């Protein structure tokens, strides 16, 4: 079985690259295609020394630093990948990868991290944040995003099987493309995350400090609960605004960015992990659960697939992104704290292991290839 994997681009190692790593582990002989490859040498280990087939964008001016500026050319670029002769094509998609052209005898499985949010439901937010919500540049950006949406819908017809990383993304796929998707959560490396250490009375909020994480709401909520301690770990462009929301409250600590070992220790010691964002999935929620730590999360997005708030709860949800809702959720958690067991939290995290991901992907491909060969 000859396999090709189509990834968006390679420039740093993040969640999408962790999925790519496991896809390559499923199919070590697969060929890899990307629009551009600027991944540093010291981060290429998971590629196993394989050649990366790139597109003409690789050689355009300033592409190394500003390849995203060529987004309008990426549909054309991804269509230039020559995938003839492959039995299976797996695209790892959050922008254009699913648009790779395949023949009628090739099984195309698209693992979707999210449809292009900046072209679909977050278009207006994206335009505001980039200063493209007015003027001639704004009109050009809107026209380009409109063309991207048309192309995005058209190329959905070339995908045989859609796989979503959460039920939330599956709903977005159906909204954008009117296609159903199988849900296979992304692989989470929980090997280093385990219970241990001494629990403290401090709550933990940790992530990159960017607007959609809404860490400012958590800071504002705990500033109004001076008898409860909060650690807000991480760094990013929103840090000053989050610190301002804390209003100098002495019960809130900002340790800044911490390394992996430090993050594990914070999760192991936390009374609960608090998250107020709306994520497509939410890897840090799984990591907290692997440390046997309950989670208090905004009840939309991928968190719904991760946290169990049923008969054997591993956390609970709040239904509005407001400080008041977070305050009420913390009080609810404390009233029910005895019902959250370390064992249940840890067992819940094991559902998202890398081994489980690989098994589900290979089973999906083998089952569908068998069905096609039997036609």
N, C-alpha and C positions, 0 to 999 in steps of 0.2 A: 504494500500500500504506500503510494508516494504522497507525501503530505507537505503542504506549504502553509506557513503561518504569516499572516499579514498584520503588522503592528503599525500604529500611527507614525511615531517618530521616536528616536532614541537620543536623549540629551541629558537625562538624569534618571536615577532609580527611584521610582515612587510606586504607588499602588498598582498602576497598570503594568509596570515592569515586573512586579512580583507575580502577577497573573501570567505574563509572558514566560517568566522563569519556569513555572509549573507546566505550562503548555509544552515548552521545550523538553522538560523532563518526561512528559508523556510520550513525546515523539522525538527522540534524540537525533534521528536522521533527517528531520524536517529542514526544509530550506526557509530562510527568513527574509521577508521583504518589508521595507519601511520607506516612508517618503524621504527622510533624512536620517543620518547617523552621525551624531556629534558626541557620543557617549565617551567620557574620559577613560583612559586606559585602566585606571585603578578601579573602575566600576564595571568592567566588562566580563568579569569572571563567569557570571551565570550564562553567558552566550556560548561558552565552551569552545572558543576560538573559531566559530563558524563565520563564514562570509555573510555579510549583510548586503542584500541587493537594494540599492536606493534608487531615487528618481532624479530627474533633471534639476529639481529644486536644490539638491545637494551642492550644486556648483553655481548657484545664482549669487549675485553680490550681497554681502552681509548676511548670508543665510545662517552662518554659524551662530550669530548673536540674535538675529531677528527673523528666524524661519517662519514664525507664526504670522508675520506680515504678509506672507505669500499664501494665506489661507484660501484666497480666491482662486489660486492655481492648483490647489491640492486635489480637487476632484479630477481634473485633467491628469495630474501626476499619478494618482493611484490607479487610474484606468490603464496606465502604460505598463504596469507589471504584467509580464508574460507568464500566465498561470496555466497555459495549455500543457496537457500531459500529466496533471496532478489528479489523483483520485479524490483527495480531500483538501479543502482550503478552510482554515480556521482564521477568522479575522477577529482581532482584539480591538474593539471599536469604541471610541468616544467622539470621533469627528468624521473621518472619511474612509477608514479602513474597509468597511463593509461594501464600499463601492467598487472594489476590485472585481474585474470581469472574469467570470468562470463559464465553462461550457456545460452543455446539458447532462453530461455524464460525470460531472464533478460535484461532490457533496460540499456545499458551502455552509458551514456553521459559523454564525457570528455571535461572539461573546460580547455583549453590550454593557459597558460600564455606565453609559448614559447616552441617549441621543444628544445632539449638540445643543446644550442648554442655552448657550448664547444666541443660537439661531431660533430657538423655540420659546419655551415659556419664560426664560430669563432674558429675552432680548432687550426689553426696556431697561432693566437693571444694568445690563452690560453696557448699553449705550450711555447711560448716565455716568457710570463709573469711569468710562474711558473718555468722557467729554465729547461723545459723538451723538448727542441727543438734539443737536441743533446745527444750523448752517449747512453749507454745501457738503462738507465732509460727512455730516450726519445723514443727509439724503443719500449720498453715495454708499455709506455703510448699510443703510436700510435696504437699498436696492441689492447690494451684494448678499446680504443675509436672506433676502427673498429668493434670490437665485439659488442659494445654498439649500434652502428648504425644499424647493422644487426638485433639485437633484437628489436630495436626501430621501425623499419619498419615492422617486422613480427607482433608485438603486435598491430600495428595500425588496423589490420584486426579484432581485437576483440572489437573495438569501433563501436557502432551503429551510434552515432551522435557526430561529432566534433563541439565544440564551441570555437571560438577564441576571444581574448580580443580586437582585432583591425583588420582592413583590412590587415595591414602589417603582423601580425601573421598568418592570414588566408592564405596569399600567401606563407608564410614559411611552413605551414602545407601541402599545395598542392605540394610544391617543394620537401619536405621530404617524404611524404606518398602518394602523388597523390590522395588525398581525399579533397573534398570540405568541408568548415566549415561555419557555421552560425556565424555572429559577434554579440556578446553581450558585450559591454564595461564593465569593472569592476566597482564595486560600489565605489563611492567616498563620503566620509563623508564631505559634504559641510555645515553642520549645523552651524559650527562656523565661516565659511568664508562668509563674506557679505560686501557690500560696506560701506564705512565710513571713517572718518578722512579727513585730508586735503591732496590733491594731491601736490606733490613736483615736481621738475624738474629732479629728479634722476631716472635713470633706475635701474632695479633690476635683478640680476642673483643669484639664490639660489638653492643649491642641495648639496648632499654629494660629496666631492671633490675626485672623482675617474676618471681614464683616459677617459672612454668612454663618460663622460658628456661634455668634451671639453671646460671646463670653461677657460682654458688657452687662447683659441681663443678670447673669449669675453674680457678678460683682455687686450690682445694685441691690439684688435680693439679700445677699449676706451682709451688706452694709446696714441693712435694716434688721438684722438678727445678730446683734453684738455679742450674744452669749454663745454663738456657734462659730467655730474656726473654719477657715477656708484657705486652701492653697491653690493658687492659680499659676500653673506652670506653662512655660512656652514663651515664644517671642513672635514678633511680626509687626506689620504696619499699623495694626490697631492697638498696640500696647498702651500708648498714651491715653487713648480714649477709654480703654478698659480700666486703667488706673484712676482716671478721672471719675468713672462710674463708682469706683470703690470709695471715693470721697475721703481718702485718708483713714478709713476704718482700721483700727489696730488689730482686729480679728482676721484680717485678710493679708496673706503673705504672697509676695511675687518673687519666686526664686529665679525667674528667667528661664532660658532654655536649659534643659538638663539632658545628660546623655542617657543611653539605653538603660544602663544599670541604675541610674538615679530614678528614671521613670518607673522601672519595675518596683523599686523600693517604695516610691510614693504610692503606687497602686496597691501594694501589699499592706501598707499601713493605713490606707484611707478607710474611713467609716463608710463612705459611698462615693462613687464617681458621678459627677453631675455634668450633663450635657444638654445644651439648649439649642443646638443647630438642627437643620434639616438636611441630612446626608442621604446620598444615594445608597450607601451601605453604612459604614462606620466601624472601621477596623479597631479603633481604640476602645470601643465598647466591648469587643470580643476580648481584647487584651486585659481589660479590667476584670472581666468575668473569669478569665483564666487564672487571675490572681485571687479568685474567690471573693471578689468585691462586688457588692450589689450596685446597680446603676439606676440613677434617677434621670430620665431622659424626656425630651420633648417627643410627644407621641405621634410624630409623622416621619415619613421617610423610611430608610433602611432599619432604623432602630426597632421598628415593629417586627422585623424578621429575627432580630437578635435577642431581645429581652423577653423573658417569659413572665407575664403578670397574671398567670392563671393559678391553678391549684398548688403548684410548687414554684412559687415566684422567685425570680432572680433579680427583680427590680420592679420599678413602677414608672408610670408615665404622667406627665402633665400636659394639658390640652391647649395651652396658649403660650406664646412667646412673650411673657410679661414677668416682671419681678414678683408680682402677686401670685401668679401661678406657681412659680418656683418655691416661694415661701410656703404655700399650702402643701406642695409635694414633699418638701423636707419634713414638715410636721406630720404628714401622713406616713412617711417612711419611718419616722421615729416611733409613731404609735404602733406600727406593724413590724418593727425591726426584728423581733424574735422569729418571724416567719421566713426570713431570708437566710438560708443555710449556705455555708461555704461549699459544701459538697454539691449542692444543686447548681451554684454559680459555675463551679469548675466543670461539672459534667456538661453544662450548657455550652461552654466554650469549645469543648472537644468536637462539636458538630461542624466546626469551621476549619478543621485541620487541613494541611496541605495534602495529606494522604487521601482524605475524603474527597477533596476537589479532583485529584487526579483520577480516582476511581470512577467518579461520576462522569467526567469528560470522556474518558476512554470507553466506558460502557455506552454512552450516548452515540459516539461515533461508530463503534463496532455494531451496535444494534441497527443503526440506520444504513450502514454500508451493507450489512447482511440482507436487509429488506430490499435494497436497490439491486443487489446481485441476484436476488431470487425472482426478480420481475421477468 
